Amino acid sequence: MSDLPPCPNCSSPYTYEDAAMFVCPECGHEWAEQVADDTGSDEGGIRDAHGTVLADGDSVTVIKDLKVKGSSLVVKVGTKVKNIRLVGGDHDIDCKIDGIGAMKLKSEFVKKA
């Protein structure tokens, strides 16, 4: 077990391998082997749904219908969002969408255009 990396979430040494993923039995955190090897090489790199690194000012395309919380509006698949700004937190993209206004998106629901 000493050749497996410790959990990046809770630092537990009791991790195990499940297919292509590492799993921590103490906190339940799962991560890919690539993430375990690249933890310090990509400082704060936010990636889209296909793994492409995003940067401030990029244009992205929405890959899934997204309901806008608190309204009846929907951001449709294929909506192109220009000039994004990357921020910290769960919703890591700050943008302005035509017809809807300013909102935050999760990077897992967009691809780089």
C-alpha positions in Angstrom: 0.0 0.0 0.0 3.0 2.3 0.4 3.3 2.8 -3.4 -0.2 4.4 -3.7 -0.5 8.2 -3.2 -2.2 9.5 0.0 -5.7 11.1 -0.4 -5.4 14.7 -1.6 -8.5 15.6 0.4 -7.8 14.2 3.9 -4.2 12.9 3.5 -5.2 9.4 4.5 -2.6 6.7 3.7 -5.3 4.0 3.3 -6.1 4.6 -0.4 -6.9 1.9 -2.8 -7.1 1.6 -6.6 -10.5 0.9 -8.3 -10.1 0.5 -12.1 -8.5 3.9 -13.2 -9.4 5.7 -10.0 -8.0 6.0 -6.5 -10.5 5.9 -3.6 -10.1 7.0 0.0 -12.1 4.8 2.4 -12.0 7.4 5.1 -13.5 10.4 3.4 -14.9 8.8 0.2 -12.9 11.0 -2.1 -12.2 9.6 -5.6 -9.6 10.9 -8.0 -8.0 9.9 -11.3 -4.4 8.7 -11.4 -3.5 11.7 -13.6 -4.7 14.2 -11.0 -2.6 12.5 -8.3 0.5 12.8 -10.4 -0.1 16.4 -11.5 -1.2 18.0 -8.3 1.3 20.9 -8.3 2.1 21.3 -12.0 -1.0 23.1 -13.1 -1.6 25.9 -10.6 -5.3 26.5 -10.3 -6.0 25.2 -13.8 -9.7 25.1 -14.5 -10.6 22.5 -17.2 -13.7 22.2 -19.4 -15.7 19.0 -19.8 -13.1 17.6 -22.2 -10.1 18.4 -20.1 -8.9 21.5 -22.0 -7.4 24.2 -19.8 -9.5 27.4 -19.7 -8.2 30.9 -19.3 -9.7 34.4 -18.7 -11.2 35.8 -22.0 -11.8 32.4 -23.6 -15.1 31.6 -25.4 -17.0 28.5 -24.4 -20.0 26.6 -25.6 -22.6 25.1 -23.3 -22.9 21.3 -23.7 -26.1 20.7 -21.7 -29.4 22.5 -21.1 -29.0 24.4 -17.9 -32.0 25.7 -15.9 -31.5 29.1 -14.4 -32.2 28.9 -10.7 -35.0 31.2 -9.5 -36.5 31.7 -13.0 -38.1 29.8 -15.8 -35.2 30.6 -18.2 -33.0 27.8 -19.7 -29.5 28.1 -21.2 -29.8 25.9 -24.3 -27.2 23.4 -25.6 -24.9 25.1 -28.0 -25.1 28.6 -26.5 -21.8 30.3 -27.1 -20.5 32.4 -24.2 -17.7 34.9 -24.9 -15.1 36.5 -22.7 -15.4 34.3 -19.6 -13.7 35.1 -16.3 -12.4 32.3 -14.1 -13.2 32.6 -10.3 -12.8 30.3 -7.4 -15.6 28.2 -5.9 -18.0 25.6 -7.1 -19.3 27.6 -10.0 -15.9 28.6 -11.4 -16.9 30.6 -14.6 -18.3 34.1 -14.3 -19.9 35.3 -17.6 -22.6 37.3 -19.2 -25.1 35.4 -21.5 -27.2 37.3 -24.1 -30.8 37.3 -23.1 -30.2 36.1 -19.6 -27.5 38.4 -18.1 -24.7 37.8 -15.7 -24.4 34.3 -14.2 -21.9 31.7 -13.0 -21.4 28.3 -14.7 -19.6 25.1 -13.7 -16.7 24.3 -16.0 -18.0 20.7 -16.3 -20.9 21.9 -18.4 -18.9 23.8 -21.1 -16.3 23.1 -23.7 -13.8 25.5 -25.1 -14.9 27.0 -28.4 
